[in-house]
Amino acid sequence: MSLISKKMKNEIIDIWSRLTFKTVSYKKNFDLIDTNEKFITEYSGTISEVRIAEYKPPIIAGEYGYSVWDIELAQKLELDLNKLITRYTMQNTYNELLSLTTNGKFNINSYSKIVLIHNLVIKPSYRKIGITEEFIESIFREFHGENVAIIALVKPIQYNVIDYDYYHNNIVQVRHDIEKPNEYEKVKAFNYYGLDAFETETDDETNMLKLYALASRCGFNRMDESNLFLLNGEKIIKRIKEKTI
């Protein structure tokens, strides 16, 4: 943000200070023997800008989804991790992760926990003001550790069939009156997050490079030739220090 005015920078920081990350987790204690999902916790959530001072309802700024794999528990249960990943190869994250592990480019068993960020979408008016960086920082604050790998799938929505279909078939509930919590406007998620604009962007290389550059700014390094990126925590720590001084 060095090229923007001090006023604009202060406005962006003010928005950051009002962001909330509401996350819901899904887990199981007992599963079918062949799925071995008992060490996986799934998370989904929304990013909102709260507007208490203005006495207005929050604005939903984005949505996200990620999984946390308790590798230490899986090892104690003597589970075959590659077998489990194979069951989910229809999902981009797991398909690429399996390729990395099979080719010896990534060793799952070197970590006690792995966080896999599957998706993140941001409302157009909240893009380019550091919301993605704020989200990654929130993940890091929650899960950082010496033996924790935070991995993100970095792939344009138009090439991600599962997410593409999900946002096409879901809605966002937009509230306009804080005193009427049960009244809201239903907006198609695909349109609310401006994802329809990406359908006309057909230059594959340019689309990929834009997201790769964003991932790099957030502290991620590309894993071999895949669309998976591994987080370097030092960059996040530096960002936190700069914000709090």
C-alpha positions in Angstrom: 0.0 0.0 0.0 3.0 2.3 -0.3 1.7 4.0 -3.5 -1.6 5.1 -2.0 -2.4 8.2 0.0 -2.2 8.3 3.8 -5.9 9.0 3.9 -6.7 5.9 1.8 -4.3 3.8 3.9 -6.1 4.9 7.1 -9.5 4.1 5.5 -8.3 0.6 4.6 -6.8 -0.1 8.0 -10.2 1.1 9.5 -11.9 -1.6 7.4 -9.5 -4.2 8.6 -10.2 -3.3 12.2 -13.9 -4.0 11.6 -13.5 -7.4 9.8 -14.9 -10.5 11.5 -14.3 -14.1 10.4 -17.3 -16.3 11.3 -16.3 -19.9 10.9 -18.3 -23.1 11.3 -16.5 -26.4 11.8 -17.7 -29.9 10.8 -16.2 -33.1 12.2 -17.0 -36.7 12.9 -16.0 -39.0 15.8 -17.1 -42.2 14.0 -17.0 -43.0 10.3 -17.1 -45.9 7.9 -13.9 -47.9 8.3 -12.8 -47.4 4.8 -13.1 -43.6 4.8 -10.9 -42.8 7.8 -12.2 -39.2 8.0 -12.2 -39.0 11.8 -9.0 -37.0 11.8 -10.3 -34.3 9.4 -12.2 -31.2 10.4 -13.9 -29.2 7.7 -14.4 -25.4 8.0 -16.5 -22.9 6.1 -17.0 -19.3 6.9 -17.8 -15.7 5.9 -15.8 -12.5 6.2 -17.9 -9.5 7.3 -17.4 -5.8 7.9 -19.3 -4.9 11.1 -20.9 -1.5 11.2 -22.0 -1.1 14.8 -21.2 2.7 15.0 -23.4 3.3 11.9 -26.2 1.1 13.4 -26.3 -0.9 10.1 -26.1 -4.7 9.5 -22.7 -6.2 8.6 -21.6 -6.3 5.0 -20.6 -9.8 3.8 -17.2 -9.2 2.2 -16.2 -12.8 1.3 -16.5 -16.5 1.9 -13.9 -19.3 2.4 -13.5 -23.0 3.0 -10.6 -25.1 4.4 -9.8 -28.4 6.0 -7.5 -29.3 8.8 -5.9 -32.7 8.8 -4.6 -34.0 12.2 -1.6 -35.9 10.8 -0.3 -36.8 14.3 -3.6 -38.5 15.2 -3.7 -40.2 11.8 -0.3 -41.7 12.5 -1.3 -42.9 15.9 -4.4 -44.6 14.3 -2.0 -46.1 11.6 -4.1 -44.7 8.7 -3.0 -44.8 5.1 -3.1 -41.1 4.2 -2.5 -41.5 0.5 -5.5 -43.9 0.3 -7.7 -41.3 1.9 -6.5 -38.6 -0.4 -7.2 -40.8 -3.4 -10.8 -41.0 -2.4 -11.1 -37.2 -2.8 -9.1 -36.7 -6.0 -12.2 -35.3 -7.7 -11.4 -32.2 -5.7 -8.6 -30.1 -7.1 -6.7 -29.7 -3.8 -6.5 -33.4 -3.1 -5.8 -34.4 -6.7 -2.7 -32.1 -6.8 -1.7 -33.0 -3.3 -1.7 -36.7 -4.2 0.5 -35.9 -7.2 3.0 -34.1 -5.0 3.2 -36.9 -2.4 3.4 -39.7 -5.0 6.3 -38.0 -6.8 8.1 -37.3 -3.6 7.7 -33.5 -3.7 5.9 -33.3 -0.4 6.0 -35.5 2.7 2.7 -35.4 4.6 4.2 -37.3 7.5 6.8 -34.5 8.2 4.0 -32.5 9.7 1.7 -32.9 12.8 -1.1 -30.9 11.1 -1.9 -29.7 7.6 -4.3 -26.8 6.8 -5.7 -27.0 3.3 -7.4 -23.8 2.0 -9.7 -24.8 -0.7 -11.4 -21.6 -1.7 -11.7 -17.9 -1.0 -14.0 -15.4 -2.8 -14.1 -11.7 -2.2 -16.9 -9.2 -3.0 -15.6 -6.8 -5.8 -15.8 -3.6 -3.7 -13.5 -5.3 -1.1 -10.8 -6.5 -3.5 -7.4 -4.9 -3.7 -7.5 -3.6 -0.1 -5.8 -6.4 1.6 -8.8 -8.6 2.5 -7.0 -11.7 1.2 -4.0 -10.9 3.3 -6.2 -10.4 6.4 -7.8 -13.8 5.8 -4.4 -15.6 5.5 -3.3 -13.8 8.7 -6.4 -15.1 10.5 -5.6 -18.6 9.4 -1.9 -18.3 10.5 -2.9 -16.9 13.9 -5.2 -19.8 14.5 -3.0 -22.7 13.3 0.7 -21.6 13.3 3.2 -24.0 14.7 6.6 -25.6 14.0 5.1 -28.7 12.4 2.1 -27.2 10.7 1.8 -26.8 7.0 -0.7 -24.2 5.6 -1.4 -24.9 2.0 -3.6 -23.0 -0.4 -5.1 -24.0 -3.7 -4.4 -21.1 -6.1 -6.6 -21.6 -9.1 -9.1 -19.3 -11.0 -12.7 -20.0 -10.3 -13.5 -20.6 -14.0 -11.1 -23.6 -13.9 -12.4 -25.0 -10.6 -15.5 -27.0 -11.5 -16.6 -27.7 -7.9 -16.4 -24.1 -6.7 -17.9 -22.8 -9.9 -21.0 -25.0 -9.5 -21.2 -24.2 -5.8 -21.4 -20.5 -6.2 -23.7 -20.8 -9.2 -26.2 -22.7 -7.1 -26.0 -20.8 -3.8 -27.3 -17.5 -2.5 -26.0 -14.7 -0.2 -28.5 -13.3 2.3 -28.1 -9.5 2.2 -29.6 -7.6 5.2 -30.5 -4.0 4.7 -32.1 -3.1 8.1 -30.4 -3.9 11.4 -33.8 -3.8 13.2 -35.2 -6.5 10.8 -32.9 -9.5 11.3 -35.3 -11.9 9.6 -35.7 -9.8 6.4 -33.0 -10.1 3.7 -32.5 -10.0 0.0 -31.5 -13.2 -1.7 -28.7 -12.6 -4.2 -27.1 -15.3 -6.3 -23.6 -15.9 -4.9 -22.0 -16.0 -8.3 -23.2 -12.5 -9.0 -22.8 -11.1 -5.5 -19.1 -11.9 -5.6 -18.7 -10.7 -9.2 -17.6 -14.1 -10.4 -19.4 -13.8 -13.6 -16.8 -11.2 -14.7 -14.2 -14.0 -14.8 -16.1 -16.1 -17.3 -14.9 -13.8 -20.1 -11.2 -13.9 -19.0 -9.9 -16.7 -21.2 -6.2 -16.0 -21.2 -5.1 -19.0 -19.0 -1.5 -17.8 -18.4 -2.5 -14.3 -17.4 -5.3 -15.6 -15.1 -2.9 -17.9 -13.4 -0.1 -15.4 -13.0 -2.4 -12.8 -11.4 -3.4 -15.3 -8.7 0.2 -16.6 -8.3 1.4 -13.0 -7.7 -1.3 -12.5 -5.1 -0.3 -15.7 -3.3 3.3 -14.6 -3.3 2.4 -11.3 -1.7 0.5 -13.2 1.0 3.7 -15.2 1.8 3.0 -18.4 -0.2 5.6 -20.3 -2.3 4.5 -22.6 -5.1 4.9 -26.3 -4.6 6.7 -27.7 -7.6 4.6 -27.1 -10.8 1.3 -27.5 -9.0 -1.4 -25.0 -8.1 -0.8 -25.6 -4.4 1.2 -23.0 -2.5 2.9 -23.5 0.9 2.8 -20.6 3.4 6.0 -19.0 4.7 5.0 -17.8 8.2 7.8 -15.2 8.4 6.1 -12.9 6.0 2.9 -13.0 8.0 4.8 -12.3 11.3 6.4 -9.3 9.6 2.9 -8.1 8.5 1.5 -8.5 12.0 4.4 -6.5 13.5 4.0 -3.7 11.0 0.3 -3.4 11.7 0.7 -3.3 15.5 3.5 -0.8 15.9 
